[in-house]
Amino acid sequence: MSSATAALPAAQAGTITLGGDLTVNRMGFGAMRITGKGIWGPPADRGAALATLRRAVELGVNFIDTADSYGPGVSEELIAEALWPYPSGLVIASKAGWTRHGPGVWQHNASPAHLEEALAGSLKRLRLERIEVFQLHVPDPAASFDASMETLARLREQGKIRHVGLSNVTQEHVERARRIVPIVSVQNRYSFSDREWDYLVDYCQANSIAFLPWGPIAQSRKAHETVERIAAARQVSTAVVSLAWLLGRSPVMLPIPGTSSVKHLEENVSAAAFRLTDAEFAELGAVVPKPYWLR
Ligand SMILES: NC(=O)c1ccc[n+]([C@@H]2O[C@H](COP(=O)([O-])OP(=O)(O)OC[C@H]3O[C@@H](n4cnc5c(N)ncnc54)[C@H](OP(=O)(O)O)[C@@H]3O)[C@@H](O)[C@H]2O)c1
């Protein structure tokens, strides 16, 4: 990394290396929120979506998470429109395993035929010959998990995928998948107020697998009072405190906060340089928040 790139805001979070050869700044961007309502169709403000993507890269974000199902196709198309030809070092991580039939409607499909077809569509929309990180979006109860993973392993051998990741999985899935193909990332819902997958974060850390927490801000729900108090005392937003807590939680944590607004993006990326004191971090860690759905 040049000294100019190392000074960029997203680089202040430090870096993480995926699969031993793909180094990115530890503050990514989730491109699910740049689509229409219900993650369906085009965004209400196309100009803002394109500007948000371009601003993310200007701020040093070089890991963008997307999926064929966001839109469907819309998120990947906007990424290509905003950023192609891609700057060197930009990693676009896509996923497959859901099909879409309307706003807010998600249907499993991780059959070998669908995964292969979905990858071909993502490559076309993203204007790429290889996807750097391709994730199984969710195991499909109607398909053999091993068959899904064997398909991704085969596509990797064919050079269409550089690295394979998983999403919405248990440790048992990760262990089973690793017997078939190397796994570089796990993406599950995780945040200060949603720690169901704590044990999987620890497993990923022990095995040098990146953990991509989705819903890292859980902003639509009220922030925990401790987060609110620390945010007020430090004069930052609760989003910044939540993201800083995640970054401090594990060196394999790679947050991918999602937004369709440049203002929120800038605020979220500023968390890369924000450090909680040891006392604040310990206080936050000691809180056992009620899961947000019980509040
Ligand atoms: N693997 C999976 O199954 C899965 C599921 C969900 C998401 N994801 C991925 O994870 C990424 C992040 O998850 P997420 O988007 O659901 O949750 P999130 O990042 O925790 O929150 C996004 C929501 O918070 C708002 N927001 C963002 N920054 C804010 C800020 N600084 N202040 C106030 N509000 C803010 C956004 O609205 P505005 O647009 O108004 O900012 C949006 O409604 C997604 O973009 C996607 O790439 C993966």
The ligand as an SDF file (V2000), in Angstrom:
LIG
                    3D

 48 52  0  0  0  0  0  0  0  0999 V2000
  -25.7170  -12.1430    3.9780 N   0  0  0  0  0  0  0  0  0  0  0  0
  -26.9240  -11.6980    4.2280 C   0  0  0  0  0  0  0  0  0  0  0  0
  -27.8990  -12.4490    4.3330 O   0  0  0  0  0  0  0  0  0  0  0  0
  -27.1270  -10.2150    4.3630 C   0  0  0  0  0  0  0  0  0  0  0  0
  -28.3190   -9.7000    4.8890 C   0  0  0  0  0  0  0  0  0  0  0  0
  -28.4370   -8.3080    5.0220 C   0  0  0  0  0  0  0  0  0  0  0  0
  -27.3890   -7.4920    4.6300 C   0  0  0  0  0  0  0  0  0  0  0  0
  -26.2510   -8.0260    4.0930 N   0  0  0  0  0  0  0  0  0  0  0  0
  -25.0980   -7.1840    3.6890 C   0  0  0  0  0  0  0  0  0  0  0  0
  -24.6720   -6.4550    4.8330 O   0  0  0  0  0  0  0  0  0  0  0  0
  -24.7040   -5.0560    4.5480 C   0  0  0  0  0  0  0  0  0  0  0  0
  -25.0600   -4.2990    5.8270 C   0  0  0  0  0  0  0  0  0  0  0  0
  -26.2820   -4.7450    6.3670 O   0  0  0  0  0  0  0  0  0  0  0  0
  -27.5770   -3.8280    6.4070 P   0  0  0  0  0  0  0  0  0  0  0  0
  -27.4910   -2.8410    5.3020 O   0  0  0  0  0  0  0  0  0  0  0  0
  -28.7460   -4.7260    6.4630 O   0  0  0  0  0  0  0  0  0  0  0  0
  -27.5240   -3.1610    7.8410 O   0  0  0  0  0  0  0  0  0  0  0  0
  -26.7440   -1.9220    8.5120 P   0  0  0  0  0  0  0  0  0  0  0  0
  -25.5300   -1.6030    7.7240 O   0  0  0  0  0  0  0  0  0  0  0  0
  -26.6030   -2.2390    9.9590 O   0  0  0  0  0  0  0  0  0  0  0  0
  -27.8160   -0.7620    8.4300 O   0  0  0  0  0  0  0  0  0  0  0  0
  -28.2510   -0.2230    7.2390 C   0  0  0  0  0  0  0  0  0  0  0  0
  -29.4350    0.7010    7.5670 C   0  0  0  0  0  0  0  0  0  0  0  0
  -28.9940    1.7200    8.4590 O   0  0  0  0  0  0  0  0  0  0  0  0
  -29.0590    3.0030    7.8270 C   0  0  0  0  0  0  0  0  0  0  0  0
  -27.7720    3.6570    8.0900 N   0  0  0  0  0  0  0  0  0  0  0  0
  -26.5470    3.3320    7.6180 C   0  0  0  0  0  0  0  0  0  0  0  0
  -25.6050    4.1510    8.1220 N   0  0  0  0  0  0  0  0  0  0  0  0
  -26.2570    5.0170    8.9420 C   0  0  0  0  0  0  0  0  0  0  0  0
  -25.8280    6.0910    9.7440 C   0  0  0  0  0  0  0  0  0  0  0  0
  -24.5500    6.4350    9.8320 N   0  0  0  0  0  0  0  0  0  0  0  0
  -26.7710    6.7640   10.4650 N   0  0  0  0  0  0  0  0  0  0  0  0
  -28.0860    6.4310   10.3920 C   0  0  0  0  0  0  0  0  0  0  0  0
  -28.5470    5.4040    9.6390 N   0  0  0  0  0  0  0  0  0  0  0  0
  -27.6380    4.7030    8.9200 C   0  0  0  0  0  0  0  0  0  0  0  0
  -29.2990    2.7480    6.3530 C   0  0  0  0  0  0  0  0  0  0  0  0
  -30.1810    3.7030    5.8260 O   0  0  0  0  0  0  0  0  0  0  0  0
  -29.6440    4.8750    4.8390 P   0  0  0  0  0  0  0  0  0  0  0  0
  -29.5760    4.2700    3.4680 O   0  0  0  0  0  0  0  0  0  0  0  0
  -30.6950    5.9190    4.9810 O   0  0  0  0  0  0  0  0  0  0  0  0
  -28.3290    5.3290    5.3430 O   0  0  0  0  0  0  0  0  0  0  0  0
  -29.9710    1.3740    6.3620 C   0  0  0  0  0  0  0  0  0  0  0  0
  -31.3610    1.5090    6.5300 O   0  0  0  0  0  0  0  0  0  0  0  0
  -25.7460   -4.9390    3.4190 C   0  0  0  0  0  0  0  0  0  0  0  0
  -25.6260   -3.7300    2.7030 O   0  0  0  0  0  0  0  0  0  0  0  0
  -25.4370   -6.1690    2.6130 C   0  0  0  0  0  0  0  0  0  0  0  0
  -24.3040   -5.9460    1.7780 O   0  0  0  0  0  0  0  0  0  0  0  0
  -26.1140   -9.3640    3.9860 C   0  0  0  0  0  0  0  0  0  0  0  0
  1  2  1  0
  2  3  2  0
  2  4  1  0
  4  5  1  0
  4 48  2  0
  5  6  2  0
  6  7  1  0
  7  8  2  0
  8  9  1  0
  8 48  1  0
  9 10  1  0
  9 46  1  0
 10 11  1  0
 11 12  1  0
 11 44  1  0
 12 13  1  0
 13 14  1  0
 14 15  2  0
 14 16  1  0
 14 17  1  0
 17 18  1  0
 18 19  2  0
 18 20  1  0
 18 21  1  0
 21 22  1  0
 22 23  1  0
 23 24  1  0
 23 42  1  0
 24 25  1  0
 25 26  1  0
 25 36  1  0
 26 27  1  0
 26 35  1  0
 27 28  2  0
 28 29  1  0
 29 30  1  0
 29 35  2  0
 30 31  1  0
 30 32  2  0
 32 33  1  0
 33 34  2  0
 34 35  1  0
 36 37  1  0
 36 42  1  0
 37 38  1  0
 38 39  2  0
 38 40  1  0
 38 41  1  0
 42 43  1  0
 44 45  1  0
 44 46  1  0
 46 47  1  0
M  CHG  2   8   1  16  -1
M  END
$$$$
